[in-house]
Amino acid sequence: MMTNTEIIKSNWIRVNEEIKKAADLAGVKVPKLVVVTKKQPIEVISAVIQSGAVILGENYPEEAEEKIKFFADEHVEWHMIGNIQSRKAEIIAKNFSFVHSLDRYKVAHKIDQKVVSDGKLPVLLELNVSGEMSKSGIPAWEERHWADLLRVIDEIKQLSRIEVRGLMCMPPFDPDPENSRKHFVKLRKLMEFINRQLGMNLDELSMGTSFDYHIAIQEGATFVRIGTAITGERK
Ligand SMILES: *Cc1c(COP(=O)(O)O)cnc(C)c1O
């Protein structure tokens, strides 16, 4: 019988091999792996870190803050990937080194005011490319949204303590990962569009989870966010 730690380690190795294989086949750079540890206990996160993970992704600021304190001596980066409420801006600015899920000027402004480090906090803008109403993200699924989208990004990019690096999306779950492809393609094309229209150099695309990361890599993901394929199911 394998222990839970051994299972996580072997998942970690397998997922990394699959990421590399998918990137090689697609002729793209190997994306950075964010291991998503939301709702996972300390023992699971220890096993993930021991396996070699260097970027951990969390969704809930208070839960994350406790874990970040606990693992303060480890050389890992913590990325915020979950839906952000503006009253959590301070916890986020003080604990995370990267934010994937910024989707409103109000939140961006509040985080900007709370950044304590000398450098700028790198952020990605979460876009809703699928049109599913329950999902967070700046509306971007139809051309009629794009003028507003450009205006919001232009405002966020004026903030002095955060630095917009790219885009993120979280399409609705679909048992057939092929159905995520159109959303990933749209995110990539929107990044090119934003770069042209606003003279920016965005180059990070955070897309793909345990179910569809192979497809996301084919479509240019520079970050994949993978939880259960490595950690096992969440409690
Ligand atoms: C939970 C979560 C993931 C990881 O999903 P898995 O199915 O566990 O791989 C990725 N991105 C976001 C935004 C999430 O909330």
The ligand as an SDF file (V2000), in Angstrom:
LIG
                    3D

 15 15  0  0  0  0  0  0  0  0999 V2000
  -10.1040   24.6460   -7.8910 C   0  0  0  0  0  0  0  0  0  0  0  0
   -9.5290   25.4460   -9.0100 C   0  0  0  0  0  0  0  0  0  0  0  0
   -8.6040   24.8980   -9.9150 C   0  0  0  0  0  0  0  0  0  0  0  0
   -8.1350   23.4490   -9.8650 C   0  0  0  0  0  0  0  0  0  0  0  0
   -9.1470   22.5680  -10.2110 O   0  0  0  0  0  0  0  0  0  0  0  0
   -8.8290   20.9800  -10.2090 P   0  0  0  0  0  0  0  0  0  0  0  0
  -10.0130   20.4230  -10.8910 O   0  0  0  0  0  0  0  0  0  0  0  0
   -8.7050   20.5730   -8.7940 O   0  0  0  0  0  0  0  0  0  0  0  0
   -7.5750   20.7830  -10.9810 O   0  0  0  0  0  0  0  0  0  0  0  0
   -8.0810   25.7330  -10.8950 C   0  0  0  0  0  0  0  0  0  0  0  0
   -8.4580   27.0080  -10.9920 N   0  0  0  0  0  0  0  0  0  0  0  0
   -9.3360   27.5860  -10.1570 C   0  0  0  0  0  0  0  0  0  0  0  0
   -9.7030   29.0060  -10.3260 C   0  0  0  0  0  0  0  0  0  0  0  0
   -9.9190   26.8050   -9.1460 C   0  0  0  0  0  0  0  0  0  0  0  0
  -10.8120   27.3710   -8.3200 O   0  0  0  0  0  0  0  0  0  0  0  0
  1  2  1  0
  2  3  1  0
  2 14  2  0
  3  4  1  0
  3 10  2  0
  4  5  1  0
  5  6  1  0
  6  7  2  0
  6  8  1  0
  6  9  1  0
 10 11  1  0
 11 12  2  0
 12 13  1  0
 12 14  1  0
 14 15  1  0
M  END
$$$$
